[in-house]
């Protein structure tokens, strides 16, 4: 086992100056939510050691495209800034390696089925809490440790279906539709990240670690805003409405002369400015559309009028003019168009290096800024460095 780097030595070695410099994390997770959480911790200075089995994280094989043989772009998107080791946690000698690393670790992240870590003698309450009282133990799972579904596996799209997200995404023609990005996995990763940071803050006061639990099920249900509370209040089941908003008729996608745009009009003043900009002041003066309640009651008529009014505009020119007038609007871009926007470059949301291309950091800190670390590790790349 290699010697534990002091926070100062790690900071010097990694040249990281992020808010979490000096924090050590063991990332035993794989696929999306856990690895994303670990990557965000690494982006902000933590020393994250990714622990994989001999088969490696499943996302290494989820290609094409592949960055290189054995490493899909999917894996690269979730594991930068980490060191990687390969262990078999069913073997006693490799379990001892984990325990030795935990002696100086601040955080452990795992997303095995509930009960798996206990089976290996690494359960938090049964083994680790007493041995490592300051450890923050983050478990990520589909359904959690309690309830009738507690020991079952969970995957993003399955949870989108079970928790009602698909039922509000799509239209009559498409039927219930999965959100294209693994949104439940990603938000669960952010939920775990938040829980870890809160626990690190609480540990300053209590001098003790704790369990952080983040589940896809809880996260997916928490995302049903405003649809969940709309149903709780009205008793009416939310329906498929495509890109439209259930409460705001002018918050929707519209066709224009050369493509599609999205309007984000949420109040009367914005609607008045919008109508003036498209030279249809008559719409804002029409009693049918004078406020949001009336616009919602007359949504089909309003949509037909806007479709006719917008058909001759260019999306880029109209969106820019509307934004300058204080009316939220944006073109419906492809993924390449999204990253090629000058603003995406100004915000450093596209990382391009000879050895790595990836998405930038969404969290910007003024005094302790994060940075995208080293390229994702090859399978077991740092075993010699970390395990002796």
C-alpha positions as CSV (number, residue, x, y, z in Angstrom):
1,X,0.0,0.0,0.0
2,X,1.4,3.4,-1.0
3,X,1.8,6.1,1.7
4,X,-1.1,8.4,2.3
5,X,-0.5,11.8,0.7
6,X,-1.1,14.6,3.0
7,X,-3.6,17.3,1.8
8,X,-0.7,19.6,1.1
9,X,1.2,16.9,-0.9
10,X,-1.8,16.0,-2.9
11,X,-2.5,19.6,-3.6
12,X,1.1,20.0,-4.9
13,X,1.0,16.8,-6.9
14,X,-2.3,17.4,-8.6
15,X,-1.9,21.2,-8.9
16,X,-5.6,21.4,-8.0
17,X,-6.8,24.4,-6.1
18,X,-10.5,23.5,-5.9
19,X,-12.7,23.8,-2.9
20,X,-12.3,20.0,-2.2
21,X,-8.5,19.8,-2.4
22,X,-7.3,17.5,0.3
23,X,-10.5,15.4,0.3
24,X,-10.0,11.7,-0.6
25,X,-12.8,9.7,-2.2
26,X,-13.1,6.0,-3.0
27,X,-15.5,5.7,-5.9
28,X,-16.7,2.1,-6.1
29,X,-19.6,3.0,-8.4
30,X,-20.2,2.4,-12.0
31,X,-22.5,3.4,-14.9
32,X,-23.9,7.0,-14.5
33,X,-25.1,8.5,-11.2
34,X,-22.2,7.5,-8.9
35,X,-19.4,8.1,-11.5
36,X,-20.9,11.5,-12.3
37,X,-20.9,12.4,-8.6
38,X,-17.3,11.3,-8.2
39,X,-16.3,13.2,-11.3
40,X,-17.8,16.4,-9.9
41,X,-15.9,15.9,-6.7
42,X,-12.7,15.4,-8.7
43,X,-13.4,18.5,-10.8
44,X,-13.4,20.5,-7.6
45,X,-10.1,19.2,-6.2
46,X,-10.8,15.9,-4.5
47,X,-8.4,12.9,-4.9
48,X,-10.9,10.4,-6.4
49,X,-9.8,6.8,-6.7
50,X,-12.0,4.8,-9.0
51,X,-12.3,1.1,-8.0
52,X,-13.3,-1.3,-10.7
53,X,-13.7,-5.1,-11.0
54,X,-11.6,-7.0,-13.7
55,X,-14.6,-6.5,-16.1
56,X,-14.5,-2.8,-15.6
57,X,-17.3,-0.2,-15.5
58,X,-20.1,-1.2,-17.9
59,X,-19.9,2.2,-19.6
60,X,-16.4,1.4,-20.9
61,X,-18.1,-0.9,-23.4
62,X,-21.2,1.2,-24.3
63,X,-20.0,2.3,-27.7
64,X,-19.4,3.2,-30.4
65,X,-18.1,5.8,-30.4
66,X,-14.9,4.7,-28.6
67,X,-12.2,7.1,-27.5
68,X,-9.7,4.2,-27.7
69,X,-9.9,0.5,-27.6
70,X,-11.8,-0.6,-24.5
71,X,-13.0,2.9,-23.6
72,X,-16.2,4.3,-24.9
73,X,-16.9,8.0,-25.0
74,X,-19.7,7.3,-22.5
75,X,-17.1,6.3,-19.9
76,X,-14.9,9.3,-20.7
77,X,-17.8,11.6,-20.0
78,X,-18.1,10.4,-16.4
79,X,-14.7,9.6,-15.1
80,X,-12.1,12.3,-15.7
81,X,-9.9,13.5,-13.0
82,X,-9.8,10.1,-11.2
83,X,-7.1,7.6,-10.6
84,X,-8.1,4.0,-11.3
85,X,-7.4,0.7,-9.6
86,X,-8.8,-2.8,-10.3
87,X,-9.8,-5.0,-7.3
88,X,-12.0,-8.0,-6.6
89,X,-14.0,-7.2,-3.5
90,X,-15.0,-10.8,-3.0
91,X,-11.4,-11.6,-2.2
92,X,-10.1,-11.0,1.3
93,X,-6.8,-9.5,0.2
94,X,-8.6,-6.9,-2.0
95,X,-11.0,-6.2,0.8
96,X,-8.0,-5.4,3.0
97,X,-6.8,-3.0,0.3
98,X,-10.1,-1.1,0.5
99,X,-9.9,-1.0,4.3
100,X,-6.3,0.3,4.2
101,X,-7.4,3.1,1.8
102,X,-10.4,3.9,4.0
103,X,-8.1,4.6,6.9
104,X,-7.4,7.9,5.2
105,X,-10.5,8.4,3.1
106,X,-13.2,11.0,3.7
107,X,-15.9,9.6,1.3
108,X,-16.9,6.3,-0.1
109,X,-19.4,6.1,-3.0
110,X,-21.0,2.8,-4.0
111,X,-24.1,1.9,-6.1
112,X,-24.3,-1.9,-5.6
113,X,-27.6,-3.5,-4.9
114,X,-28.5,-3.0,-1.2
115,X,-26.9,-5.7,0.9
116,X,-24.0,-6.3,-1.4
117,X,-21.5,-4.3,0.6
118,X,-22.7,-6.1,3.8
119,X,-22.1,-9.4,2.1
120,X,-18.5,-8.4,1.4
121,X,-18.0,-7.3,5.0
122,X,-18.0,-3.6,4.0
123,X,-21.4,-2.5,5.1
124,X,-21.6,0.9,6.7
125,X,-23.6,0.2,9.9
126,X,-22.3,-3.3,10.3
127,X,-18.6,-2.7,9.7
128,X,-17.4,0.7,8.6
129,X,-19.1,3.2,10.8
130,X,-17.4,1.9,14.0
131,X,-14.0,1.4,12.3
132,X,-14.0,4.7,10.4
133,X,-16.2,7.1,12.4
134,X,-15.5,10.1,10.2
135,X,-16.2,8.3,6.9
136,X,-19.0,9.7,4.8
137,X,-20.6,6.7,3.1
138,X,-22.7,7.5,0.0
139,X,-25.0,4.7,-1.3
140,X,-26.7,5.2,-4.6
141,X,-29.4,2.7,-5.6
142,X,-32.6,2.4,-7.6
143,X,-35.0,2.2,-4.7
144,X,-33.1,2.5,-1.4
145,X,-32.9,0.1,1.5
146,X,-36.5,0.3,2.7
147,X,-39.9,-0.4,1.1
148,X,-41.1,-3.3,-1.0
149,X,-38.8,-2.5,-3.9
150,X,-35.7,-1.9,-1.8
151,X,-33.6,-4.8,-3.1
152,X,-34.3,-4.4,-6.8
153,X,-32.1,-2.9,-9.5
154,X,-33.0,0.4,-11.0
155,X,-32.2,2.0,-14.3
156,X,-32.9,5.5,-15.6
157,X,-35.5,4.8,-18.2
158,X,-37.3,2.3,-16.0
159,X,-37.6,4.9,-13.3
160,X,-38.8,7.5,-15.8
161,X,-41.6,5.1,-16.6
162,X,-42.4,4.0,-13.0
163,X,-42.3,7.5,-11.6
164,X,-44.5,9.3,-14.1
165,X,-41.9,11.2,-16.1
166,X,-42.6,9.4,-19.3
167,X,-46.4,10.0,-18.9
168,X,-45.8,13.8,-19.2
169,X,-43.2,13.6,-21.9
170,X,-44.3,13.2,-25.5
171,X,-47.5,13.9,-27.4
172,X,-50.6,12.1,-28.7
173,X,-48.7,10.8,-31.7
174,X,-45.5,9.6,-29.9
175,X,-47.2,8.4,-26.7
176,X,-45.3,8.4,-23.4
177,X,-41.6,9.0,-24.3
178,X,-38.3,8.7,-22.4
179,X,-36.4,11.9,-21.9
180,X,-33.5,11.6,-24.3
181,X,-30.7,12.3,-21.7
182,X,-30.5,10.0,-18.7
183,X,-32.0,12.7,-16.6
184,X,-32.9,10.6,-13.5
185,X,-29.4,9.2,-13.3
186,X,-27.8,12.7,-13.7
187,X,-30.0,14.4,-11.1
188,X,-29.4,11.5,-8.7
189,X,-25.7,12.1,-9.2
190,X,-26.2,15.8,-8.3
191,X,-28.4,14.7,-5.3
192,X,-25.6,12.5,-4.0
193,X,-23.0,15.3,-4.6
194,X,-25.1,17.7,-2.5
195,X,-25.5,15.1,0.2
196,X,-21.8,14.5,0.4
197,X,-21.0,18.2,0.6
198,X,-23.6,18.7,3.3
199,X,-22.1,15.8,5.3
200,X,-18.6,17.2,4.9
201,X,-19.9,20.5,6.3
202,X,-21.7,18.8,9.2
203,X,-18.6,16.8,10.0
204,X,-16.8,20.0,10.9
205,X,-19.3,20.5,13.7
206,X,-19.9,16.9,14.8
207,X,-16.6,15.3,14.0
208,X,-18.5,12.3,12.7
209,X,-19.4,10.9,9.3
210,X,-22.7,9.6,8.2
211,X,-24.6,7.7,5.5
212,X,-25.8,9.6,2.5
213,X,-28.5,7.8,0.6
214,X,-29.6,8.9,-2.9
215,X,-32.1,6.8,-5.0
216,X,-33.3,7.0,-8.5
217,X,-36.9,6.5,-7.2
218,X,-36.9,9.4,-4.8
219,X,-35.1,11.6,-7.3
220,X,-37.5,10.9,-10.1
221,X,-40.6,11.6,-8.0
222,X,-39.0,14.9,-6.7
223,X,-38.7,16.0,-10.4
224,X,-42.4,16.1,-10.9
225,X,-42.7,19.9,-10.6
226,X,-45.4,21.2,-11.2
227,X,-47.1,18.0,-12.4
228,X,-47.2,16.3,-9.0
229,X,-48.6,19.2,-7.0
230,X,-51.0,20.1,-9.9
231,X,-52.5,16.6,-9.4
232,X,-52.4,16.9,-5.6
233,X,-54.4,20.1,-5.8
234,X,-56.8,19.5,-8.7
235,X,-57.2,15.7,-8.7
236,X,-56.7,15.7,-12.4
237,X,-54.1,13.4,-14.0
238,X,-51.4,15.3,-16.0
239,X,-51.5,14.4,-19.7
240,X,-49.1,14.4,-22.6
241,X,-48.7,17.9,-24.0
242,X,-45.5,17.7,-26.0
243,X,-43.2,20.6,-25.4
244,X,-46.0,22.7,-23.9
245,X,-46.3,23.7,-20.3
246,X,-49.3,22.6,-18.3
247,X,-49.8,26.0,-16.7
248,X,-48.3,28.5,-19.3
249,X,-49.6,28.4,-22.9
250,X,-46.8,30.7,-24.2
251,X,-44.1,28.4,-22.8
252,X,-43.8,26.1,-25.8
253,X,-42.1,25.2,-29.0
254,X,-43.1,26.9,-32.3
255,X,-42.3,26.5,-35.9
256,X,-40.7,29.5,-37.7
257,X,-39.6,30.0,-41.3
258,X,-36.3,28.1,-41.1
259,X,-36.7,25.8,-38.1
260,X,-38.1,25.7,-34.6
261,X,-37.8,28.0,-31.6
262,X,-38.9,27.9,-28.0
263,X,-40.7,30.7,-26.3
264,X,-40.4,31.2,-22.6
265,X,-43.1,33.8,-22.0
266,X,-44.3,33.6,-18.4
267,X,-46.0,36.9,-17.6
268,X,-48.2,39.5,-19.2
269,X,-45.5,42.2,-19.7
270,X,-43.4,39.7,-21.7
271,X,-46.4,38.8,-23.8
272,X,-47.1,42.4,-24.6
273,X,-43.4,43.0,-25.6
274,X,-43.5,39.8,-27.7
275,X,-46.6,40.8,-29.6
276,X,-45.1,44.2,-30.3
277,X,-41.9,42.6,-31.6
278,X,-43.8,40.4,-34.1
279,X,-46.1,43.2,-35.0
280,X,-49.2,41.6,-33.6
281,X,-50.2,44.1,-30.9
282,X,-53.8,43.0,-31.6
283,X,-53.1,39.7,-29.8
284,X,-52.1,41.3,-26.6
285,X,-55.1,43.5,-26.7
286,X,-57.5,40.7,-27.4
287,X,-59.7,39.8,-24.4
288,X,-59.1,36.2,-25.1
289,X,-55.4,36.6,-24.4
290,X,-55.2,39.5,-21.9
291,X,-53.7,37.4,-19.1
292,X,-52.3,33.9,-18.5
293,X,-55.7,32.5,-17.3
294,X,-57.4,33.7,-20.5
295,X,-54.5,32.5,-22.6
296,X,-54.6,29.1,-21.0
297,X,-58.4,28.8,-21.5
298,X,-57.9,29.7,-25.2
299,X,-54.7,27.9,-25.8
300,X,-55.7,26.3,-29.2
301,X,-56.9,29.6,-30.7
302,X,-53.7,31.4,-29.5
303,X,-51.4,28.7,-30.8
304,X,-53.0,28.8,-34.2
305,X,-52.6,32.6,-34.3
306,X,-49.0,32.4,-33.3
307,X,-48.2,29.7,-35.8
308,X,-49.5,32.0,-38.6
309,X,-47.7,35.0,-37.1
310,X,-44.3,33.3,-36.8
311,X,-44.1,31.4,-40.1
312,X,-42.1,34.0,-42.0
313,X,-39.5,34.8,-39.3
314,X,-35.9,33.5,-39.1
315,X,-35.3,31.7,-35.8
316,X,-31.8,33.2,-35.1
317,X,-32.9,36.8,-35.9
318,X,-36.2,36.6,-34.1
319,X,-34.7,34.9,-31.0
320,X,-32.0,37.5,-30.7
321,X,-34.5,40.4,-31.1
322,X,-36.8,38.9,-28.5
323,X,-34.1,38.3,-26.0
324,X,-32.8,41.8,-26.4
325,X,-36.4,43.0,-25.7
326,X,-36.5,40.9,-22.5
327,X,-38.6,38.1,-23.9
328,X,-37.0,34.7,-23.3
329,X,-36.6,32.7,-26.5
330,X,-34.1,30.4,-28.0
331,X,-33.6,28.3,-31.2
332,X,-34.1,24.6,-31.0
333,X,-30.5,23.6,-31.6
334,X,-28.9,20.2,-32.4
335,X,-26.2,19.0,-30.0
336,X,-23.4,20.3,-32.3
337,X,-25.1,23.6,-32.6
338,X,-25.5,23.8,-28.8
339,X,-21.7,23.4,-28.2
340,X,-20.8,25.6,-31.1
341,X,-22.6,28.6,-29.7
342,X,-20.1,31.4,-28.9
343,X,-21.7,31.6,-25.4
344,X,-20.9,27.9,-24.7
345,X,-17.2,28.7,-25.5
346,X,-17.3,31.8,-23.4
347,X,-18.6,29.8,-20.5
348,X,-15.9,27.1,-21.0
349,X,-18.5,24.4,-21.4
350,X,-16.5,22.6,-24.1
351,X,-13.1,21.1,-23.1
352,X,-10.8,20.3,-26.0
353,X,-7.3,18.9,-25.3
354,X,-5.1,16.6,-27.3
355,X,-5.9,13.7,-24.9
356,X,-9.4,14.5,-23.8
357,X,-12.6,16.2,-25.0
358,X,-15.5,16.7,-22.7
359,X,-18.2,18.8,-21.2
360,X,-17.1,21.7,-19.0
361,X,-17.9,22.4,-15.3
362,X,-21.4,23.8,-14.6
363,X,-20.4,25.0,-11.1
364,X,-18.2,28.1,-11.1
365,X,-16.6,29.3,-7.9
366,X,-14.8,32.6,-7.7
367,X,-12.1,31.9,-5.1
368,X,-11.7,28.2,-5.4
369,X,-12.5,27.4,-9.0
370,X,-12.6,23.8,-10.2
371,X,-11.0,22.5,-13.3
372,X,-11.4,19.4,-15.4
373,X,-8.6,17.0,-14.3
374,X,-6.6,14.3,-16.0
375,X,-8.1,12.1,-18.7
376,X,-10.2,9.1,-17.5
377,X,-8.1,6.2,-16.2
378,X,-7.5,3.1,-18.1
379,X,-8.7,-0.1,-16.3
380,X,-6.4,-0.6,-13.3
381,X,-4.0,2.1,-14.5
382,X,-2.9,3.2,-11.1
383,X,-2.7,-0.1,-9.2
384,X,1.1,0.1,-8.9
385,X,0.9,3.7,-7.8
386,X,-1.8,3.1,-5.1
387,X,-1.6,-0.6,-4.2
388,X,1.8,-2.1,-3.1
